Amino acid sequence: MSQPPTPAPQPPTLSIPLSDAKRWRAYWVCVAVAGLTILDLSKVNVALPSIESAFDASSTELQLIVSGYVLTFGLTLVPAGRIGDQRSRRTLFVIGLTLFTLTSLACALAPNGIVLLVARLLQGVAAGIQMPQVLGIIQQLFRGPERGKAFGLFGATIGIATAFGPTLGGLAIAIGGPEDGWRGIFWMNVPLSLIAIALALWLLPETRLPSTRKLQLDPVGLLLFGITVVALMWPFLFTTGSPTDNPARWWLLVVFVFAASAFVAWERHYAATGKHPLVPLSLFGVSSYRNGTVLASAYFAAAPSMFLLTTLYLQHGLGLAPVFAGMVSIGFALMSAISSWIGGNLVNRLGRPLVVWGLATVLLGIGLLVLAALYTPADLTPWAMAGAMVIAGFGGGLVISPNQTLALADIPVKQGGLAGSVGQLGQRIGTAVGTAVALSLFYATIYRETGTADTQDLAVYHDAYGFGMTAVALFVAIAFGVGLLDLGARRRQQRSLSRATEELE
């Protein structure tokens, strides 16, 4: 029986040695841009009421302004990572950053809701081009313990960006006013992005000499991949908890099952012909990568939902202004930055147990958030919730960066951008699913108890927040379970290696 042809080797590249100073300068440019990209996932949420009044936008348009960014971000990640791995990550990084600048400008100047929506969708494409290059460059620049340190700082930046987003959004509205303050959320991207482009052109070196061989993109795989991602994310992105939600959207999950099956079959066939598939399924044969990706996806289903539900509860339930509601999460940001640094330095010594303990701490913080909402006097609740956020933030910092290091530890550098982009896609899907589940529980509770989405009854918001945060806790518990499974697999593998070594001796 003839063997299927082995895939041709990846286009050969030549690594370019860099001094420590050049490596870290390049690293900080990349991480700063990643933080800027992630900020736009959360800071726009607090601006939706202002955008609604400015353009008389429908609920569907508002939903798309937030979720459309997530969708196009996710769709672009894998092909952009694939191109970056085969060509110049530096060039794609600058292209993505330039597009991000232009689309942010278009959002800030948008004369109506349609222009804002289109610009927002293209902004997601720009973010999806940038992020895989960041992860691929970090993989290329660092090895061993230094990589753990680098991902520790990367995780700190992502944690700060995620948690500070609502605060920055609320601050922009407070400065610019309730009608046009939302434009400041996009205006702030423009000078920051221009500075980042200048720094990238000046400080970001080529880390390798790219191959001149023909680019391999797997167009059929790309089409099936796009259908799969859209069919999976769409019904969740359009779940609001309102009785007017169209139940027919869930039929798209049937399309997802067929498209995903066709995608896997095609990728196997494409690899068997000796070509390079869009997503090498062998990546998921690496247990550390597979488990780390699932764990991160579950965690990112929880964390953004936690911030969003807490902001909604504080704004609508307690009547706090957006800027003050956003400030409650500052403690999470600061503490996660500190613990990400600690975790990055300890991960090579402690491994997966560090992530497991981090998730347990996050669960504790979630429990304290709910207790603070339900049982503290209204004037003290924001302070109590801010304290709970500090505890959750310490745990979160021990999850993101150490897990990133562990997940990519066994992945070849030449696949670093692609592997990182698949992981990021999992996180974006997790965010879409988690936000949809948590919001639907939150608003469905309000509709069930009052028949409307707007009420002044704090007891109703107590119930809504409690039900929504139950979903958040469940997603963290799933991540915790995956962490325990991975820890057990690593220990069994270690014992097997030890026995094999003893037998050889």
Salt bridges, closest charged atoms under 4 A:
ASP20 OD1 - ARG23 NH2 2.19
ASP40 OD1 - LYS43 NZ 3.38
ASP40 OD2 - ARG120 NH1 3.28
ASP85 OD1 - ARG89 NH2 2.64
GLU146 OE1 - ARG23 NH1 2.97
ASP180 OD1 - ARG183 NE 3.48
ASP245 OD2 - ARG249 NH2 3.94
ASP486 OD2 - ARG352 NE 2.75
ASP486 OD2 - ARG490 NE 2.59
